[in-house]
Structures are given as structure tokens and as C-alpha cells.
Amino acid sequence: MQLKVIQPEPKFSCSQCGSCCSKIRGMMPREDKEFLEKMAYGKMPLIQLVPLEQMTFPLYDWEAKRFKKWQHEAGIDGKIKPSRAILDLNTNTAIIVTYFMDSDACPFLKDNKCSIYYTKRAYVCRLFPFNRGPFLDTGEKASKENMFGTCGAMESVMPHIPENYTDMVKFLNGAFPDGSFGNAVQHDIVIEWVNKTIVALIKKRLIRPAMNYPYDFLVKRISNAEKIDFTDFLVKSNYFSSGEMENLIKRFDNNSDAKEKIEEFIKNN
């Protein structure tokens, strides 16, 4: 009797080729770009400060703080600048929500290798080859065609990703031992947290964001305004205590929400 040999499912393995870090300007999912072009230049509380074609990968403010420290340790200029902000009319303060590195290639890339690979890098570094996870509600159903960026190491994995949504999520959970799937899910959760927190701040009247003003006017006001990072503002406004904010960032860093979400999904399906 001939036994059927069951081939193990392929696993993603990053080759650390550096290609995903060598061209970082203007790269974003199509649906994100279309949304930002319509809404991010003054129609919403969160204002885009640089043209989309100049944008590179976003850093949350607590991540930017780390990168600013690491750039000195690595002896480089990270070229870290604000990318999205809220102009609070209550205090004439620019609340910086995200930063970016104003460079065609990641400044931390040396000889095609990440010089800070073994630190707690930003989500956008750790979620590759993903662009997004399967749980983020963008109005477009998640599929293997819209969740990934260009990565040569995915060639052996892509053909095996199931079309069925439930089977796909279960497959992804086991196919990325590097943790990138969990990082992508947590990144999407943080995006939702930022948006919900901004709405809560408005409802509590802790901020009065400038909207529907001419874009050039908003950018000039933000440039001249006193600036504060988003998480620092949450503490200063007593929305969170410093301890609560610190614990929340640790929760984000540990992918605690992502682990719970993935476990719950698999348990219920």
C-alpha cells in the first residue's frame, strides 16, 4: 500500500535582503491613498502635512521617540519629521500623531541590512511583508491580493493561501513564524485606537480640531504652533495617567490585543 505523503505548509522566511527598506517613499495601499487624497487635507481632524508622493512609512509618536534616540546611537540622521497632526483651536497647539523619515531609503539601512534589526522596531518595519491584516475594516474584503507588499520571499507562500476568509486567517496565523502576521493585526488595531481616541477627545471637548479651512492656512498654523506628541497630549489633558499611557504602549508593543483577537477568531471558527 502506497502512503500519501502530506507536504508541510510553507512558512514565510525573511531573507533580510533589505529591498523592502530601500524604496520607502510613496508606497501605500491604493485604498489608503485614495482616501487620504479626498479627506486628509483639511476635511478631517487629522491633517496630512506632506504630499502623499513624498510620504514614507509612518511612525507613531512613541516609535518616533525611540528612532530619534537610536539615530544617535547608530550615528545617522533619521530625517524624522511630523507627517500628520491635529490643530487644536482650544489651545492653538499642533498635536503630532505620526512622523515619517524623509528619505528615499530607510536611513537605518546599512549595506542592505537593518542597523537596528534587533531592537523594538516600528510596526511598519515588523509587519512586512504585510500591508495590512485581515481584520481592518476598509470597505474592501481582505484577500491575499490586497494584504501584501512586494516581497520575493512570498513567492513560495502566496499560491498556498486559501481563498476562503476563515481558512486564510488560520493559514496566516501559522505561516509567519517571524511574527509579522501578529504585528500586522496589532498595527491595524492601533490605527483603530487612534481614530476612536480622536473622536473621544472631541466628544469630551478636550480638543477642537480645525477642519474645512484652506489647506495652506492649516499647514502654516501648524508650522507656527506649539507642538506636542499625541500620547503626551493624552497625559497632559488627563485623558490617561502617565502610568496608563505607559502600560497601553507596552500592550501595543507586546501585541496583546492582536493575540487576543486572533485566538478569539480561531476559537469561534
ChimeraX attribute file (.defattr): number of C-alpha atoms within 10 A of each C-alpha:
attribute: neighborCount
match mode: 1-to-1
recipient: residues
	/A:1	3
	/A:2	4
	/A:3	5
	/A:4	6
	/A:5	6
	/A:6	6
	/A:7	6
	/A:8	6
	/A:9	12
	/A:10	17
	/A:11	17
	/A:12	20
	/A:13	14
	/A:14	17
	/A:15	10
	/A:16	13
	/A:17	15
	/A:18	17
	/A:19	16
	/A:20	18
	/A:21	21
	/A:22	18
	/A:23	14
	/A:24	19
	/A:25	20
	/A:26	15
	/A:27	16
	/A:28	16
	/A:29	14
	/A:30	10
	/A:31	13
	/A:32	10
	/A:33	15
	/A:34	11
	/A:35	11
	/A:36	16
	/A:37	13
	/A:38	11
	/A:39	14
	/A:40	19
	/A:41	24
	/A:42	23
	/A:43	16
	/A:44	16
	/A:45	24
	/A:46	24
	/A:47	26
	/A:48	23
	/A:49	22
	/A:50	16
	/A:51	11
	/A:52	17
	/A:53	11
	/A:54	15
	/A:55	22
	/A:56	22
	/A:57	21
	/A:58	20
	/A:59	25
	/A:60	24
	/A:61	20
	/A:62	18
	/A:63	18
	/A:64	23
	/A:65	14
	/A:66	15
	/A:67	24
	/A:68	15
	/A:69	11
	/A:70	18
	/A:71	18
	/A:72	11
	/A:73	10
	/A:74	14
	/A:75	9
	/A:76	12
	/A:77	14
	/A:78	21
	/A:79	15
	/A:80	18
	/A:81	16
	/A:82	22
	/A:83	25
	/A:84	22
	/A:85	25
	/A:86	26
	/A:87	27
	/A:88	19
	/A:89	13
	/A:90	12
	/A:91	12
	/A:92	17
	/A:93	21
	/A:94	24
	/A:95	26
	/A:96	25
	/A:97	23
	/A:98	22
	/A:99	26
	/A:100	23
	/A:101	25
	/A:102	21
	/A:103	17
	/A:104	15
	/A:105	17
	/A:106	21
	/A:107	20
	/A:108	22
	/A:109	16
	/A:110	12
	/A:111	9
	/A:112	14
	/A:113	15
	/A:114	18
	/A:115	15
	/A:116	16
	/A:117	13
	/A:118	7
	/A:119	9
	/A:120	13
	/A:121	17
	/A:122	20
	/A:123	23
	/A:124	19
	/A:125	20
	/A:126	19
	/A:127	22
	/A:128	22
	/A:129	23
	/A:130	22
	/A:131	18
	/A:132	23
	/A:133	25
	/A:134	21
	/A:135	17
	/A:136	17
	/A:137	11
	/A:138	10
	/A:139	7
	/A:140	9
	/A:141	12
	/A:142	18
	/A:143	17
	/A:144	16
	/A:145	8
	/A:146	17
	/A:147	16
	/A:148	18
	/A:149	17
	/A:150	13
	/A:151	15
	/A:152	13
	/A:153	16
	/A:154	17
	/A:155	11
	/A:156	12
	/A:157	16
	/A:158	14
	/A:159	10
	/A:160	13
	/A:161	19
	/A:162	16
	/A:163	11
	/A:164	9
	/A:165	15
	/A:166	13
	/A:167	14
	/A:168	17
	/A:169	23
	/A:170	17
	/A:171	17
	/A:172	21
	/A:173	17
	/A:174	14
	/A:175	20
	/A:176	18
	/A:177	14
	/A:178	15
	/A:179	15
	/A:180	24
	/A:181	26
	/A:182	24
	/A:183	27
	/A:184	28
	/A:185	24
	/A:186	27
	/A:187	26
	/A:188	20
	/A:189	19
	/A:190	19
	/A:191	13
	/A:192	13
	/A:193	12
	/A:194	16
	/A:195	12
	/A:196	12
	/A:197	14
	/A:198	19
	/A:199	14
	/A:200	14
	/A:201	16
	/A:202	14
	/A:203	11
	/A:204	11
	/A:205	11
	/A:206	18
	/A:207	22
	/A:208	18
	/A:209	25
	/A:210	20
	/A:211	19
	/A:212	12
	/A:213	11
	/A:214	11
	/A:215	17
	/A:216	12
	/A:217	11
	/A:218	20
	/A:219	20
	/A:220	10
	/A:221	16
	/A:222	22
	/A:223	13
	/A:224	12
	/A:225	16
	/A:226	13
	/A:227	17
	/A:228	17
	/A:229	20
	/A:230	21
	/A:231	22
	/A:232	17
	/A:233	18
	/A:234	20
	/A:235	16
	/A:236	13
	/A:237	13
	/A:238	11
	/A:239	17
	/A:240	16
	/A:241	13
	/A:242	15
	/A:243	9
	/A:244	12
	/A:245	16
	/A:246	15
	/A:247	12
	/A:248	14
	/A:249	15
	/A:250	12
	/A:251	14
	/A:252	18
	/A:253	18
	/A:254	14
	/A:255	21
	/A:256	14
	/A:257	18
	/A:258	22
	/A:259	15
	/A:260	10
	/A:261	17
	/A:262	18
	/A:263	14
	/A:264	11
	/A:265	14
	/A:266	13
	/A:267	8
	/A:268	7
	/A:269	9
